[in-house]
Amino acid sequence: MEKEKAEIANLVARYDRVQSLMKYVNNDTLKESYKKQPKGKAVGVDGVTKEQYGENIDENIENLLIRMKKFSYRPYPVCRAFIPKGNGKMRGLGIPSFEDKVVQGVFKEILEAIYEPKFKDFSFGFRPNRSCHDAIQRVNKHIMANKVNYILDADIKGFFDNIDHDWMINFLEHDIADKNFIRYIKRFLIGGVMEDGKTTGYRFRKSTGRINITSTGNVYLHYVLDTWFDYVKKREFRGEMYMVRYADDFVCLFQYENEAQKFYQLLIERLKKFGLEIAEDKSRILPFGRYKGTKESFDFLGFTHYNAKSHWGKYCVLHRTSKKKLKMKREAIKRWLWEHMHESIKDTIEALNVRLTGHYRYYGIYGNYVGLLKFYKYVLVELRKSKRRRDQTNWLTWNKYINILKIHLLECPKIYLNSAY
């Protein structure tokens, strides 16, 4: 797909609107997308797994292409599932059928090739070679090197559930002239949802539906927020101001408080125009930075960011795992441990170490060792509790538990990202 993406990027550089995109949805790109799909994921309403689809991969891809050329291919409704959020509520997820995932994979690559040259440098979410840590580093850079005195910590209420389809199509048509490609985007957007065995029209007018949210969501915010931010920054404000965005999470940084307040009001009106709304109970303007030295803090991408001093007495921004995320992680690991209480300690620790390593790799940044240690100690206690509960006896004394851990080592906290911060 890299060759195809290079061709599309060349077209983007030459023309205002690109055409003939459906030719990139072919046998080779669909098979490549199939190979990239992870194994063991939840199945959609068709109940087909990657292994089952791959048993007759040539025949399945050929049949899919025939249907797409005849425009008889219609994506299945997504399977509705719910996962807990940090505030006690549930977040709805849509699980597409496997064949739809394959098609979405190709569409995502095409959209990526079109929009990567257009996206702003301060946009980091779900883009190639960009990560949450890059976004955090950019926030650090602005606060520590630029004239930043105030932070606008804003939250868009239910962004992915409130994307307006008409505006989405308008944004895509601004850059894409291939009507057939847009036609399939629409089919993904307006598909139904299978919930409790029934297909509903939920998300017919709003939300990203089933097309890959990491692509269309970024396109939507590129036009609604990013390009608008650059426009008003040049024409409405005189002080320094910056934005860092990761998907629908973003912070804005200002030199002057009155300009932060002015921008906040403009932002409310701007989002309203496109069917979006600021969660006012979660949004605020706070003093922050080297010149303020306040004890205020703000949460961004799972971290609480606060003013501090380095070992050498110089100003710096440090980070710790946010209380909200730490609570979520604790609840999730506790639930997992009790679900696996009947497995041997050896097998449990092997699987647990994979989860711990993932936690450390994300939250293991400079200044957050204490946060990692708190999580490690919590897991240490909950692991013993779950194993003791198996037979209602006190067979697993603390001394015996420590001796077992000397043989089957539990992954200890580790800082993975140091010098960059």
Sequence and secondary structure as in RCSB ss.txt:
>XXXX:A:sequence
MEKEKAEIANLVARYDRVQSLMKYVNNDTLKESYKKQPKGKAVGVDGVTKEQYGENIDENIENLLIRMKKFSYRP
YPVCRAFIPKGNGKMRGLGIPSFEDKVVQGVFKEILEAIYEPKFKDFSFGFRPNRSCHDAIQRVNKHIMANKVNY
ILDADIKGFFDNIDHDWMINFLEHDIADKNFIRYIKRFLIGGVMEDGKTTGYRFRKSTGRINITSTGNVYLHYVL
DTWFDYVKKREFRGEMYMVRYADDFVCLFQYENEAQKFYQLLIERLKKFGLEIAEDKSRILPFGRYKGTKESFDF
LGFTHYNAKSHWGKYCVLHRTSKKKLKMKREAIKRWLWEHMHESIKDTIEALNVRLTGHYRYYGIYGNYVGLLKF
YKYVLVELRKSKRRRDQTNWLTWNKYINILKIHLLECPKIYLNSAY
>XXXX:A:secstr
 HHHHHHHHHHHHH SSB   GGGSSHHHHHHHHHHS TT    TT   HHHHHTTHHHHHHHHHHHHHTT    
  EEEEEEE TTS EEEEEE  HHHHHHHHHHHHHHHHHHTTTS TTB TT TT  HHHHHHHHHHHHHHS   E
EEEEEBTTGGG  BHHHHHHHHHTTB  HHHHHHHHHHHT  EEETTEEE TTSSBS TTS HHHHHHHHHIIII
IHHHHHHHHHH  S EEEEEETTEEEEEES HHHHHHHHHHHHHHHHHTT  B GGG EEEE STTT  S EEEE
TTEEEEEEE TTS EEEEEEE HHHHHHHHHHHHHHHHHTTTS HHHHHHHHHHHHHHHHHHH BTT HHHHHHH
HHHHHHHHHHHHHTTTTS  S HHHHHHHHHHS        B TT 
